[in-house]
Amino acid sequence: MKKGKEVENPESRFFAVLLAAAKLPGVRIHREAYLRSALARHCSEEEIRRAIEETPAAAGITVELLDKVANDSIRYETAKVSALSAAAGMPSILALPATVPADLAQYVGHMLRIAQKLAYLYSWPDLFAEEGEGVDDATMGVLTLFFGVMFGTQSANAAVGKVAGMMSKQVAKKLPQKALTKGVIYPIVKKSAAYLGVQMTKQSFAKGVSKAIPVVGAVVSGGLTLSTYLPMARRLKKHLAGLPLADPSHRVTEGDVVDGEVVEEHETLASADAELHAPDTTAAKLEDPRP
């Protein structure tokens, strides 16, 4: 009984889907290879080298140029996920847990792909370890918040901004582990996961109904994917592009390193508590996502 309740819990359901999707072939983006490929036509070899070794912002690459590259990646991923949704699934889909629908895992896999690409362009650190290794709790936390931004939740927007603020005050080589897993950001991670679990169940149900009608169903499903995936990717791009991490004028030296867990803790806790107890008007608006 306990196991059944965990599966029914929206928060647990979301994390199960996220973990399953992260294990699919081709979902994890190699940061160095992606940045080299994405920036090759726009930047010098020295700029690319520094973007990889440090960040695109540290390399002096403008947000305007990064926006152009990001739009190319969004178009590519949107076309790919829409075609796959209409056709039928990624390789090794049979290896998914029985509780995770194949189409949903595939959709979340492409959300993970674009989230990683946008994060690396806008100067976030490597999110995954080597291919095949597990996903650590901090990465799960920040990806959950990225998805919350994609779905339009204000609490996730604020939390991603807080994480970026912590990282902007240190050499941004890794995520602030404590804040994301048991510190000031963690309550918002849990709230976002629960909300996303509910929303993904609704989307999965809608796709299931559309696919009950052969041929027409495939077109409807592909169209549903296009109408939701594209605006969500654009929301995340807009939010990440506006954060201090993406600003080339932001410079950090080794002497500026601070503990990212102890930045405006009381203010952040008060803000998080207010958001957690406020009516979630955004959730109501997003039950029927629009471009």
N, C-alpha and C positions, 0 to 999 in steps of 0.2 A: 504493500500500500504506500509506503513511504516513497518508494521509487516512482510510483505512478504520480504522486503529488508533485514530485520534483519536476517531472516532465511537463505537467500541466502548468506549473508556475511560469509566468511570462518571462521573468528574469532568467531562470534556469534554461528555458527554451531558447532564448536569444543567445546565451553563451554557448549552448550546444550547437546551434546552427553556425555561429561564428567559428568555433573550433573545427567543425567538420569542413566548412568552406576553406579554411586556412590550409587544410591538408590536401586539397585538390591540386592536381598537377597544373603548373603554370600560374597559380594565384600569387605566389610570393615574387615580388619584384626585386631584382638585384640592383641595389642603389647605384653602385658605380657604373654598371653597364647601362642602366637607364639614363643617368645624367649625361654620360658620354654620348650616347646616341641622340638624345633629345636636344642637346646643346651644340652638336657638331656643326650644324649649318649656320649657327648664329654667333658663335664665340670663338676666340682664339684658343690655341692649345693650352696656353698658360692659364687663361680664365677657367677652362674646363678642369685642368689639373687642380686648381685651387678650390673650385666648387666641390670637387670630389673629396679632397683632403680636408677641407673645412666645410664651407657652405656656399651656395650660390650668392647669398647676400655678402659674405666675406670676400667673394671674388669680384664684387662690384657690379654684378649683373642686375640690371634695372627690373623693377616689378613689371613695367610695361612689356619688356621682352619675355619675362617669365609668363605673363598672362597669355601671350601669343603661343608659346610652347604648350602651356596648360590647355588651351583651347584645342590644339591639335590632338593632344592625348585624350581629351574628353570626347571629341568626335570619333576617334578610333575605337575607344572602349564602348561608346554608345552603339555604334554600328555593329560591333562584335556581339555584345550581349543581346541586342534585339534579334539578330539573325539566329543566334543559338537558342533563344527562347522560343522562336517560331519553329525551329528545326528539332531540337531535342537534347541537349545536354552535353556536359563535358566528359572526357575519358574518365574511367575508373569511378563512375557514378554509383556502380553497384557496391562499392566499398563503403558507402555512407551508412551511418547508423540507421536503423529502421525508423526511428522517430524523426528523422530529418528528410523532408521531401526533396527529391533530386532537383526539381526546378528552382526551389527556394535556395538550396545550397549553391547552385550555379549562379543565381542572381546575386547573392551575397558575395560570392567569389569575385564577381566583377566589380562590386562595390569596394571590396578590399583592394583590388588592383588599382582603381582610380584613386582611392584614398592614399595609397602608398606613393603613387606618382606625384600627386599634388603636394603631399607632405615633403617629398625630397626636393621638389622644385622650390618650395617656399621655406627651405632651410631647416626642416626637422631632421633628427638623426635617424640612422638605420633602425627600422622597427622590428625586423625579424632576425633571428640567428640563422645559421646555415639551414639549407633545405632539408626537411625531414625532422628537424628538431622541434620541440614543443614551443608553445607561445607563452611567454612569461606574463605575470599578472599586470605589470605596468603597461605592456603593449596591449593586452586585452582592454585595459582601462582607457587608454588613449584612443584606440580604435572604436570603442563604444561611444566615446564622446564625439569622434568624427562622424559616426553614423547619426548621432543625435543632431549634429549640425546639419547633416544632409536632410534629415526629416523636419528641420525647422524649429527645434526646441530651443527656447531662449536660455534655459539652464545649462545646456550643453555648450552653447555659444560662449557663455560667461566662463564656464570651466576650462574650455580650450584656451581662452584668453589668459586665464590665471596660470595655466601650465606654461604657456608661451612666455609669460612674464617671468616666471621662475627661471626658465631656461635662458632668457635674454640677459639674466644677471650672473650667468656662469658660462664657462666654455661648453657649448651645447653638443656634447658628445654622447649624452644618453638622457633618457627621460627621468624626471624626478620620481624615483621609485616609491618612496614613502607616501608622498602626497596622493599618488594614484591608487595605492593599494590599501592604506589604512589611515591616511591623513585627511587633510581638509577637502580634497577633491573627491574622495571615495564615495561619500553619500550621493553625490550627483551622478557618479558612474552607475551606481545601483539603481537609482531612479530612472536614468536613461535606458538602462538594459530592460527594465520592466516595461517601460513605454514601448520600446522597440519590439519586444516580444509580442505585444498585443497587435501592433501595426503590421508586423510581418505575417502574423496569422491571418489577418484580414486580406492582405495582398495575395497570399498563397491560396486562400479560398477563392478569390476572384479569378485567379488564373485557372484553377481547377474547373470552375464552372465554364469558362470560355473554351477550354480544351475538350469539353464534352461533345462539342460539335466539330467533326472532322473538317479539315481544310479551312473553313471559316474560323474555327477555333484557333488555329495556328496563327492566322493573321491578327485576330483580336488579341491573342496573348503577346505577340511581338509588338503590337501597337501599345498595349498596356505597359510593357517594359520600357518602350521609348518615351512614353509620356510621363513616367515616374523617374527613370534613371537620369535622364538629361538634366532636369531642373535640380535634382538632388546633388549631382556632381557640380553644377554651377554654384549652388549655395556654398558648398565646401570650399570651392576655389575662391570665391569672393571673400569668405571669412579668413582663410589662411593668408591671402594676399594682403589683407589689411592689418596683420599682426606685426609687432616690432621685429620678429625673427626674419621676416622677408625684406626688411628695409636695408638697402646697401649702406646707408649712412650709419647704421648701428655697428659698432666695433667693440669687440671684447678682447681683453688681454688676459694673460694668465693671472695677473694681479687682481683681476676683478672677480675671480671665482668665489662664489659663496655657496652655502648650503641651500639648495633650492627648496628644501622642505620648510624653511623658516622665513618666508617672505609674507608679510602682512597677514599673519595667521589669524588674528582675531577678526580682522575685517573680512577675510575670506570666509571664516566660519559663520559670521553673522549673515553674509550674503547668501551662502549656501543654505542656511537654515531658513531664511526668508523665502527662497525659491522653492524649497521642499514643501513648505506649508502654504504657499500661495496657490490659488486656483489655477489649474493648468489650462488656460484658455487656448494656448497653441495646439494642444492635443486635439481639442474639438475641431479646430479649423483644418487639421491635417488628416482627418479621417478619410477624406476624398482628395488625395494629392492632385494638384494641378501644375502644369508647367510654369 
